[in-house]
Amino acid sequence: MKIVNPELYDFLKENETGLCTDWKLQEVVAYVHIHFSDLSDFVRIIGNSSYFDDGGIEVLMFSNTICIEINDIIGGLDHSLLDYKDCFEKDVWEEHKEEIVRVWG
């Protein structure tokens, strides 16, 4: 059974998401690009949690978006990245599936 935060799930489906390998940490990183105009919605969805303590969340800033790693957010909800599979492009998911299952399965 899939356990997701429905608002976060919908938000991820509506925004650009991706997966990449952090070679230094040897793990798959899930991320979302958030348009500046949607930032307050994202903050509302994840709530005023520890993600904003001690200096906030590390982001990459682009011309129209910020990019945020979401592994800790999903894990902090006691959810699995596996349950958010449909929020990512199928070919990208398949490329990283084995490692995701190893870590999150």
MMTF fields as JSON, N, C-alpha, C and O atoms, coordinates in Angstrom:
{
  "mmtfVersion": "1.0.0",
  "mmtfProducer": "UNKNOWN",
  "numBonds": 419,
  "numAtoms": 420,
  "numGroups": 105,
  "numChains": 1,
  "numModels": 1,
  "chainsPerModel": [1],
  "groupsPerChain": [105],
  "chainIdList": ["A"],
  "bondAtomList": [4, 2, 8, 6, 12, 10, 16, 14, 20, 18, 24, 22, 28, 26, 32, 30, 36, 34, 40, 38, 44, 42, 48, 46, 52, 50, 56, 54, 60, 58, 64, 62, 68, 66, 72, 70, 76, 74, 80, 78, 84, 82, 88, 86, 92, 90, 96, 94, 100, 98, 104, 102, 108, 106, 112, 110, 116, 114, 120, 118, 124, 122, 128, 126, 132, 130, 136, 134, 140, 138, 144, 142, 148, 146, 152, 150, 156, 154, 160, 158, 164, 162, 168, 166, 172, 170, 176, 174, 180, 178, 184, 182, 188, 186, 192, 190, 196, 194, 200, 198, 204, 202, 208, 206, 212, 210, 216, 214, 220, 218, 224, 222, 228, 226, 232, 230, 236, 234, 240, 238, 244, 242, 248, 246, 252, 250, 256, 254, 260, 258, 264, 262, 268, 266, 272, 270, 276, 274, 280, 278, 284, 282, 288, 286, 292, 290, 296, 294, 300, 298, 304, 302, 308, 306, 312, 310, 316, 314, 320, 318, 324, 322, 328, 326, 332, 330, 336, 334, 340, 338, 344, 342, 348, 346, 352, 350, 356, 354, 360, 358, 364, 362, 368, 366, 372, 370, 376, 374, 380, 378, 384, 382, 388, 386, 392, 390, 396, 394, 400, 398, 404, 402, 408, 406, 412, 410, 416, 414],
  "bondOrderList": [1, 1, 1, 1, 1, 1, 1, 1, 1, 1, 1, 1, 1, 1, 1, 1, 1, 1, 1, 1, 1, 1, 1, 1, 1, 1, 1, 1, 1, 1, 1, 1, 1, 1, 1, 1, 1, 1, 1, 1, 1, 1, 1, 1, 1, 1, 1, 1, 1, 1, 1, 1, 1, 1, 1, 1, 1, 1, 1, 1, 1, 1, 1, 1, 1, 1, 1, 1, 1, 1, 1, 1, 1, 1, 1, 1, 1, 1, 1, 1, 1, 1, 1, 1, 1, 1, 1, 1, 1, 1, 1, 1, 1, 1, 1, 1, 1, 1, 1, 1, 1, 1, 1, 1],
  "groupList": [{"groupName": "MET", "atomNameList": ["N", "CA", "C", "O"], "elementList": ["N", "C", "C", "O"], "formalChargeList": [0, 0, 0, 0], "bondAtomList": [1, 0, 2, 1, 3, 2], "bondOrderList": [1, 1, 2], "singleLetterCode": "M", "chemCompType": "L-PEPTIDE LINKING"}, {"groupName": "LYS", "atomNameList": ["N", "CA", "C", "O"], "elementList": ["N", "C", "C", "O"], "formalChargeList": [0, 0, 0, 0], "bondAtomList": [1, 0, 2, 1, 3, 2], "bondOrderList": [1, 1, 2], "singleLetterCode": "K", "chemCompType": "L-PEPTIDE LINKING"}, {"groupName": "ILE", "atomNameList": ["N", "CA", "C", "O"], "elementList": ["N", "C", "C", "O"], "formalChargeList": [0, 0, 0, 0], "bondAtomList": [1, 0, 2, 1, 3, 2], "bondOrderList": [1, 1, 2], "singleLetterCode": "I", "chemCompType": "L-PEPTIDE LINKING"}, {"groupName": "VAL", "atomNameList": ["N", "CA", "C", "O"], "elementList": ["N", "C", "C", "O"], "formalChargeList": [0, 0, 0, 0], "bondAtomList": [1, 0, 2, 1, 3, 2], "bondOrderList": [1, 1, 2], "singleLetterCode": "V", "chemCompType": "L-PEPTIDE LINKING"}, {"groupName": "ASN", "atomNameList": ["N", "CA", "C", "O"], "elementList": ["N", "C", "C", "O"], "formalChargeList": [0, 0, 0, 0], "bondAtomList": [1, 0, 2, 1, 3, 2], "bondOrderList": [1, 1, 2], "singleLetterCode": "N", "chemCompType": "L-PEPTIDE LINKING"}, {"groupName": "PRO", "atomNameList": ["N", "CA", "C", "O"], "elementList": ["N", "C", "C", "O"], "formalChargeList": [0, 0, 0, 0], "bondAtomList": [1, 0, 2, 1, 3, 2], "bondOrderList": [1, 1, 2], "singleLetterCode": "P", "chemCompType": "L-PEPTIDE LINKING"}, {"groupName": "GLU", "atomNameList": ["N", "CA", "C", "O"], "elementList": ["N", "C", "C", "O"], "formalChargeList": [0, 0, 0, 0], "bondAtomList": [1, 0, 2, 1, 3, 2], "bondOrderList": [1, 1, 2], "singleLetterCode": "E", "chemCompType": "L-PEPTIDE LINKING"}, {"groupName": "LEU", "atomNameList": ["N", "CA", "C", "O"], "elementList": ["N", "C", "C", "O"], "formalChargeList": [0, 0, 0, 0], "bondAtomList": [1, 0, 2, 1, 3, 2], "bondOrderList": [1, 1, 2], "singleLetterCode": "L", "chemCompType": "L-PEPTIDE LINKING"}, {"groupName": "TYR", "atomNameList": ["N", "CA", "C", "O"], "elementList": ["N", "C", "C", "O"], "formalChargeList": [0, 0, 0, 0], "bondAtomList": [1, 0, 2, 1, 3, 2], "bondOrderList": [1, 1, 2], "singleLetterCode": "Y", "chemCompType": "L-PEPTIDE LINKING"}, {"groupName": "ASP", "atomNameList": ["N", "CA", "C", "O"], "elementList": ["N", "C", "C", "O"], "formalChargeList": [0, 0, 0, 0], "bondAtomList": [1, 0, 2, 1, 3, 2], "bondOrderList": [1, 1, 2], "singleLetterCode": "D", "chemCompType": "L-PEPTIDE LINKING"}, {"groupName": "PHE", "atomNameList": ["N", "CA", "C", "O"], "elementList": ["N", "C", "C", "O"], "formalChargeList": [0, 0, 0, 0], "bondAtomList": [1, 0, 2, 1, 3, 2], "bondOrderList": [1, 1, 2], "singleLetterCode": "F", "chemCompType": "L-PEPTIDE LINKING"}, {"groupName": "THR", "atomNameList": ["N", "CA", "C", "O"], "elementList": ["N", "C", "C", "O"], "formalChargeList": [0, 0, 0, 0], "bondAtomList": [1, 0, 2, 1, 3, 2], "bondOrderList": [1, 1, 2], "singleLetterCode": "T", "chemCompType": "L-PEPTIDE LINKING"}, {"groupName": "GLY", "atomNameList": ["N", "CA", "C", "O"], "elementList": ["N", "C", "C", "O"], "formalChargeList": [0, 0, 0, 0], "bondAtomList": [1, 0, 2, 1, 3, 2], "bondOrderList": [1, 1, 2], "singleLetterCode": "G", "chemCompType": "PEPTIDE LINKING"}, {"groupName": "CYS", "atomNameList": ["N", "CA", "C", "O"], "elementList": ["N", "C", "C", "O"], "formalChargeList": [0, 0, 0, 0], "bondAtomList": [1, 0, 2, 1, 3, 2], "bondOrderList": [1, 1, 2], "singleLetterCode": "C", "chemCompType": "L-PEPTIDE LINKING"}, {"groupName": "TRP", "atomNameList": ["N", "CA", "C", "O"], "elementList": ["N", "C", "C", "O"], "formalChargeList": [0, 0, 0, 0], "bondAtomList": [1, 0, 2, 1, 3, 2], "bondOrderList": [1, 1, 2], "singleLetterCode": "W", "chemCompType": "L-PEPTIDE LINKING"}, {"groupName": "GLN", "atomNameList": ["N", "CA", "C", "O"], "elementList": ["N", "C", "C", "O"], "formalChargeList": [0, 0, 0, 0], "bondAtomList": [1, 0, 2, 1, 3, 2], "bondOrderList": [1, 1, 2], "singleLetterCode": "Q", "chemCompType": "L-PEPTIDE LINKING"}, {"groupName": "ALA", "atomNameList": ["N", "CA", "C", "O"], "elementList": ["N", "C", "C", "O"], "formalChargeList": [0, 0, 0, 0], "bondAtomList": [1, 0, 2, 1, 3, 2], "bondOrderList": [1, 1, 2], "singleLetterCode": "A", "chemCompType": "L-PEPTIDE LINKING"}, {"groupName": "HIS", "atomNameList": ["N", "CA", "C", "O"], "elementList": ["N", "C", "C", "O"], "formalChargeList": [0, 0, 0, 0], "bondAtomList": [1, 0, 2, 1, 3, 2], "bondOrderList": [1, 1, 2], "singleLetterCode": "H", "chemCompType": "L-PEPTIDE LINKING"}, {"groupName": "SER", "atomNameList": ["N", "CA", "C", "O"], "elementList": ["N", "C", "C", "O"], "formalChargeList": [0, 0, 0, 0], "bondAtomList": [1, 0, 2, 1, 3, 2], "bondOrderList": [1, 1, 2], "singleLetterCode": "S", "chemCompType": "L-PEPTIDE LINKING"}, {"groupName": "ARG", "atomNameList": ["N", "CA", "C", "O"], "elementList": ["N", "C", "C", "O"], "formalChargeList": [0, 0, 0, 0], "bondAtomList": [1, 0, 2, 1, 3, 2], "bondOrderList": [1, 1, 2], "singleLetterCode": "R", "chemCompType": "L-PEPTIDE LINKING"}],
  "groupTypeList": [0, 1, 2, 3, 4, 5, 6, 7, 8, 9, 10, 7, 1, 6, 4, 6, 11, 12, 7, 13, 11, 9, 14, 1, 7, 15, 6, 3, 3, 16, 8, 3, 17, 2, 17, 10, 18, 9, 7, 18, 9, 10, 3, 19, 2, 2, 12, 4, 18, 18, 8, 10, 9, 9, 12, 12, 2, 6, 3, 7, 0, 10, 18, 4, 11, 2, 13, 2, 6, 2, 4, 9, 2, 2, 12, 12, 7, 9, 17, 18, 7, 7, 9, 8, 1, 9, 13, 10, 6, 1, 9, 3, 14, 6, 6, 17, 1, 6, 6, 2, 3, 19, 3, 14, 12],
  "groupIdList": [1, 2, 3, 4, 5, 6, 7, 8, 9, 10, 11, 12, 13, 14, 15, 16, 17, 18, 19, 20, 21, 22, 23, 24, 25, 26, 27, 28, 29, 30, 31, 32, 33, 34, 35, 36, 37, 38, 39, 40, 41, 42, 43, 44, 45, 46, 47, 48, 49, 50, 51, 52, 53, 54, 55, 56, 57, 58, 59, 60, 61, 62, 63, 64, 65, 66, 67, 68, 69, 70, 71, 72, 73, 74, 75, 76, 77, 78, 79, 80, 81, 82, 83, 84, 85, 86, 87, 88, 89, 90, 91, 92, 93, 94, 95, 96, 97, 98, 99, 100, 101, 102, 103, 104, 105],
  "secStructList": [7, 7, 7, 7, 7, 2, 2, 2, 2, 2, 2, 2, 2, 2, 1, 7, 3, 3, 3, 3, 3, 3, 6, 6, 6, 6, 3, 3, 3, 3, 3, 3, 3, 3, 3, 4, 4, 4, 2, 2, 2, 2, 2, 2, 2, 2, 7, 1, 7, 4, 4, 4, 1, 6, 6, 7, 7, 7, 3, 3, 3, 7, 1, 1, 3, 3, 3, 3, 3, 7, 2, 2, 2, 2, 2, 2, 6, 6, 7, 7, 4, 4, 4, 4, 4, 4, 4, 1, 7, 2, 2, 2, 2, 2, 2, 2, 2, 2, 2, 2, 2, 2, 2, 2, 7],
  "xCoordList": [0.844, 0.0, 0.887, 1.854, 0.528, 1.276, 0.891, -0.289, 1.922, 1.684, 2.392, 3.619, 1.597, 2.151, 1.407, 0.298, 2.038, 1.352, 0.682, 1.381, -0.649, -1.329, -0.985, -0.866, -0.827, -0.491, 0.921, 1.157, 1.865, 3.23, 3.285, 3.961, 2.585, 2.526, 2.036, 2.665, 0.924, 0.382, 1.352, 1.526, 1.979, 2.94, 4.099, 4.511, 4.617, 5.721, 5.291, 6.059, 4.077, 3.569, 3.443, 3.622, 3.139, 2.91, 4.193, 4.176, 5.291, 6.544, 7.626, 7.488, 8.698, 9.792, 10.538, 11.054, 10.586, 11.318, 12.411, 12.407, 13.341, 14.393, 15.114, 14.909, 15.961, 16.794, 18.206, 18.408, 19.172, 20.566, 21.349, 20.856, 22.558, 23.412, 24.413, 25.126, 24.46, 25.493, 26.646, 26.611, 27.662, 28.762, 29.563, 30.133, 29.612, 30.347, 29.653, 30.307, 28.329, 27.56, 27.153, 26.687, 27.331, 26.934, 25.452, 25.075, 24.616, 23.173, 22.427, 22.947, 21.2, 20.332, 19.677, 19.17, 19.699, 19.093, 17.865, 17.941, 16.738, 15.51, 15.4, 15.723, 14.94, 14.84, 13.618, 13.037, 13.254, 12.151, 12.574, 13.222, 12.191, 12.362, 11.062, 9.976, 11.185, 10.006, 10.083, 11.053, 9.039, 8.971, 8.821, 8.16, 9.439, 9.398, 7.96, 7.692, 7.051, 5.656, 4.979, 3.942, 5.543, 4.964, 5.656, 5.29, 6.644, 7.436, 6.592, 6.774, 5.681, 4.853, 3.958, 3.698, 3.483, 2.694, 3.535, 3.067, 4.767, 5.657, 5.922, 5.879, 6.192, 6.446, 5.214, 5.344, 4.042, 2.803, 2.649, 2.254, 2.959, 2.8, 3.735, 3.309, 4.99, 5.919, 5.863, 6.385, 5.233, 5.035, 6.263, 7.359, 6.077, 7.194, 7.882, 7.606, 8.762, 9.42, 10.909, 11.378, 11.618, 13.055, 13.827, 15.014, 13.182, 13.86, 14.312, 15.223, 13.688, 14.019, 14.864, 15.207, 15.206, 16.054, 17.511, 17.891, 18.293, 19.744, 20.105, 20.981, 19.456, 19.831, 18.98, 19.225, 18.006, 17.091, 17.539, 18.354, 16.994, 17.257, 18.255, 18.145, 19.221, 20.153, 19.433, 18.745, 19.596, 18.932, 19.931, 20.971, 19.589, 20.28, 19.323, 18.158, 19.79, 18.913, 19.165, 20.304, 18.08, 18.111, 17.355, 16.893, 17.219, 16.595, 15.127, 14.662, 14.384, 12.955, 12.546, 11.394, 13.49, 13.172, 14.289, 15.398, 13.944, 14.972, 14.831, 13.74, 15.932, 15.947, 16.252, 17.234, 15.395, 15.515, 15.575, 14.774, 16.532, 16.598, 15.438, 15.195, 14.731, 13.54, 13.667, 12.702, 14.837, 15.007, 14.667, 13.884, 15.252, 15.032, 13.589, 13.058, 12.959, 11.565, 10.669, 9.823, 10.851, 10.036, 10.34, 9.419, 11.602, 11.975, 11.48, 11.098, 11.485, 11.016, 9.527, 9.051, 8.79, 7.365, 7.125, 5.981, 8.215, 8.157, 7.541, 6.836, 7.819, 7.373, 8.591, 9.731, 8.332, 9.391, 9.378, 8.314, 10.547, 10.639, 9.968, 9.489, 9.927, 9.269, 7.804, 7.273, 7.155, 5.737, 5.488, 4.351, 6.544, 6.435, 6.934, 7.197, 7.059, 7.603, 6.963, 7.666, 5.664, 4.948, 5.187, 4.701, 5.907, 6.231, 7.47, 7.846, 8.097, 9.331, 9.13, 8.299, 9.889, 9.806, 10.189, 11.122, 9.454, 9.615, 11.038, 11.591, 11.638, 12.985, 14.028, 14.979, 13.85, 14.767, 14.611, 15.599, 13.369, 13.116, 13.777, 14.451, 13.579, 14.144, 15.662, 16.268, 16.276, 17.731, 18.255, 19.351, 17.477, 17.913, 17.165, 17.419, 16.261, 15.36, 16.096, 15.725, 17.12, 17.823, 18.396, 18.282, 19.007, 19.584, 18.493, 18.648, 17.405, 16.297, 15.707, 15.448, 15.497, 14.951, 15.919, 15.494, 17.22, 18.215, 18.166, 18.26, 18.021, 18.049, 16.681, 16.59, 15.623, 14.302, 13.391, 12.343, 13.779, 12.896, 12.842, 12.121],
  "yCoordList": [-1.185, 0.0, 1.245, 1.35, 2.159, 3.399, 4.363, 4.607, 4.911, 5.923, 7.189, 7.239, 8.208, 9.485, 10.627, 10.46, 11.772, 13.006, 13.456, 13.82, 13.444, 13.741, 15.121, 15.278, 16.109, 17.446, 17.485, 18.093, 16.839, 16.786, 15.996, 16.399, 14.887, 14.057, 14.883, 14.884, 15.578, 16.417, 17.527, 17.831, 18.13, 19.207, 18.684, 19.334, 17.527, 16.944, 16.589, 16.773, 16.086, 15.741, 16.985, 16.905, 18.12, 19.354, 20.141, 21.097, 19.757, 20.482, 19.554, 18.331, 20.156, 19.372, 18.655, 19.282, 17.34, 16.527, 15.764, 15.666, 15.231, 14.445, 13.603, 13.733, 12.737, 11.871, 11.945, 12.0, 11.946, 11.912, 11.155, 10.93, 10.769, 10.065, 11.032, 11.727, 11.072, 11.825, 10.853, 9.993, 10.998, 10.039, 10.095, 9.088, 11.247, 11.364, 10.567, 9.873, 10.673, 9.947, 8.55, 7.741, 8.27, 6.986, 6.693, 5.607, 7.699, 7.497, 8.297, 9.254, 7.878, 8.574, 9.75, 9.611, 10.894, 12.101, 12.445, 12.547, 12.621, 13.084, 14.579, 15.068, 15.309, 16.757, 17.285, 16.613, 18.5, 19.197, 20.634, 21.278, 21.114, 22.53, 23.234, 22.806, 24.306, 25.045, 26.46, 27.18, 26.853, 28.236, 29.148, 28.798, 30.309, 31.239, 31.519, 31.637, 31.623, 31.918, 30.764, 30.969, 29.554, 28.385, 28.042, 27.072, 28.831, 28.521, 28.508, 27.635, 29.453, 29.483, 28.247, 27.749, 27.746, 26.508, 25.33, 24.511, 25.247, 24.167, 24.218, 23.191, 25.405, 25.572, 25.154, 24.488, 25.524, 25.125, 23.606, 23.017, 22.982, 21.534, 20.785, 19.84, 21.186, 20.447, 20.934, 20.275, 22.084, 22.578, 23.239, 23.134, 23.91, 24.542, 23.481, 23.323, 22.775, 21.656, 21.934, 23.047, 20.934, 21.068, 21.36, 21.681, 21.257, 21.556, 23.012, 23.349, 23.865, 25.282, 25.704, 26.879, 24.755, 25.059, 25.193, 24.731, 25.806, 25.904, 26.38, 25.802, 27.408, 27.996, 27.591, 28.065, 26.749, 26.413, 25.251, 24.43, 25.193, 24.124, 24.625, 25.749, 23.785, 24.134, 24.024, 23.038, 25.029, 25.044, 25.437, 26.036, 25.089, 25.611, 26.602, 26.277, 27.794, 28.817, 28.959, 29.057, 28.965, 29.176, 30.461, 31.131, 30.819, 32.101, 32.182, 33.253, 31.069, 31.098, 30.109, 30.095, 29.286, 28.249, 28.103, 28.612, 27.381, 26.857, 25.344, 24.815, 24.664, 23.206, 22.715, 23.128, 21.826, 21.33, 19.809, 19.15, 19.262, 17.816, 17.41, 18.062, 16.357, 15.975, 14.633, 14.18, 13.992, 12.713, 12.846, 12.06, 13.836, 14.005, 14.381, 13.993, 15.127, 15.521, 14.294, 14.098, 13.469, 12.252, 11.298, 10.743, 11.104, 10.235, 10.759, 9.98, 12.092, 12.711, 12.519, 12.632, 12.23, 11.936, 10.455, 10.004, 9.696, 8.239, 7.602, 6.596, 8.208, 7.678, 7.154, 7.409, 6.426, 5.889, 6.578, 6.867, 6.838, 7.401, 6.478, 6.942, 5.185, 4.221, 4.575, 4.354, 5.117, 5.459, 6.721, 7.002, 7.476, 8.689, 8.444, 9.39, 7.182, 6.761, 7.498, 7.928, 7.644, 8.256, 9.759, 10.378, 10.342, 11.771, 12.032, 13.184, 10.972, 11.083, 10.475, 9.585, 10.955, 10.4, 8.923, 8.532, 8.12, 6.669, 6.229, 5.382, 6.78, 6.342, 6.728, 5.982, 7.883, 8.313, 7.395, 6.993, 7.066, 6.162, 4.804, 4.264, 4.259, 2.949, 2.957, 1.968, 4.068, 4.185, 4.064, 3.547, 4.537, 4.571, 3.571, 3.492, 2.822, 1.953, 0.991, 0.869, 0.316, -0.678, -0.061, -0.638, 1.104, 1.771, 2.291, 2.234, 2.79, 3.288, 2.14, 2.292, 0.999, -0.163, -0.619, -1.004, -0.58, -0.998, -0.11, -0.604, 1.193, 2.139, 2.28, 2.307, 2.369, 2.697, 1.47, 1.565, 0.341, -0.824, -1.622, -2.618],
  "zCoordList": [0.0, 0.0, 0.0, 0.754, -0.854, -0.98, 0.137, 0.389, 0.807, 1.837, 1.385, 1.302, 1.093, 0.646, 1.324, 1.832, 1.318, 1.681, 0.388, -0.558, 0.316, -0.952, -1.519, -2.734, -0.657, -1.145, -1.709, -2.753, -1.022, -1.523, -2.824, -3.771, -2.873, -4.07, -5.267, -6.325, -5.093, -6.173, -6.55, -7.731, -5.556, -5.814, -6.66, -7.621, -6.311, -7.062, -8.484, -9.428, -8.639, -9.975, -10.855, -12.07, -10.254, -11.0, -11.27, -12.045, -10.648, -10.797, -11.339, -11.312, -11.828, -12.388, -11.274, -10.349, -11.376, -10.417, -11.147, -12.374, -10.38, -10.991, -9.965, -8.758, -10.48, -9.661, -10.208, -11.421, -9.324, -9.75, -8.688, -7.583, -9.026, -8.081, -7.49, -8.214, -6.176, -5.469, -5.28, -4.4, -6.11, -6.101, -4.812, -4.39, -4.19, -2.932, -1.826, -1.046, -1.767, -0.757, -1.212, -0.409, -2.503, -3.076, -2.85, -2.41, -3.163, -3.031, -4.08, -4.653, -4.313, -5.25, -4.526, -3.413, -5.178, -4.633, -5.469, -6.693, -4.792, -5.448, -5.209, -4.126, -6.23, -6.088, -6.827, -7.679, -6.473, -7.134, -7.403, -6.578, -8.574, -8.903, -8.526, -8.917, -7.771, -7.304, -7.836, -7.597, -8.568, -9.044, -7.828, -6.851, -7.905, -6.777, -6.325, -5.129, -7.278, -6.94, -6.2, -5.57, -6.263, -5.594, -4.274, -3.609, -3.903, -2.715, -1.44, -0.592, -1.296, -0.077, 0.005, 1.1, -1.142, -1.138, -0.654, 0.137, -1.128, -0.72, 0.78, 1.458, 1.293, 2.728, 3.52, 4.547, 3.07, 3.747, 3.746, 4.752, 2.625, 2.497, 3.439, 4.103, 3.509, 4.382, 5.817, 6.716, 6.043, 7.4, 7.976, 7.424, 9.073, 9.782, 10.616, 11.805, 9.984, 10.644, 10.804, 10.567, 11.199, 11.424, 10.141, 10.2, 8.995, 7.727, 7.668, 6.912, 8.45, 8.436, 9.632, 9.762, 10.509, 11.653, 11.216, 10.14, 12.032, 11.813, 10.422, 9.78, 9.95, 8.674, 7.496, 6.386, 7.681, 6.599, 5.752, 6.171, 4.555, 3.607, 2.567, 2.077, 2.239, 1.175, -0.167, -0.431, -1.0, -2.305, -3.393, -3.124, -4.6, -5.775, -6.408, -6.631, -6.697, -7.25, -8.749, -9.204, -9.486, -10.922, -11.231, -10.308, -12.487, -12.832, -12.423, -12.032, -12.505, -12.176, -11.09, -10.656, -10.655, -9.675, -8.656, -8.822, -7.587, -6.699, -6.743, -6.953, -6.545, -6.574, -5.167, -4.549, -4.67, -3.304, -3.319, -3.982, -2.582, -2.387, -1.475, -0.46, -1.823, -1.057, -0.329, 0.286, -0.387, 0.316, 1.803, 2.336, 2.462, 3.902, 4.217, 5.257, 3.331, 3.552, 3.496, 4.368, 2.472, 2.347, 3.5, 4.099, 3.812, 4.932, 6.264, 7.137, 6.431, 7.664, 7.899, 9.029, 6.832, 6.947, 7.207, 7.258, 7.374, 7.49, 6.258, 6.343, 5.106, 3.826, 3.083, 3.469, 2.022, 1.18, -0.171, -0.718, -0.705, -2.05, -3.059, -4.094, -2.773, -3.659, -3.884, -4.973, -2.877, -2.984, -3.809, -4.187, -4.087, -4.89, -6.318, -7.062, -6.688, -7.983, -9.16, -10.075, -9.143, -10.275, -10.398, -11.344, -9.488, -9.543, -10.402, -10.619, -10.886, -11.658, -13.041, -13.22, -14.009, -15.351, -15.297, -14.596, -16.046, -15.993, -16.321, -15.62, -17.365, -17.749, -16.701, -16.464, -16.079, -15.015, -13.806, -13.192, -13.471, -12.35, -12.6, -11.722, -13.797, -14.126, -14.038, -13.627, -14.421, -14.361, -12.923, -12.704, -11.954, -10.549, -9.664, -8.462, -10.249, -9.482, -8.547, -7.38, -9.033, -8.228, -6.95, -5.869, -7.084, -5.918, -4.978, -3.759, -5.534, -4.709, -3.889, -2.695, -4.531, -3.813, -2.729, -1.639, -3.018, -2.027, -0.786, 0.337, -0.986, 0.137, 0.797, 2.025, 0.005, 0.528, 0.697, 1.334, 0.14, 0.112, 1.32, 1.37]
}
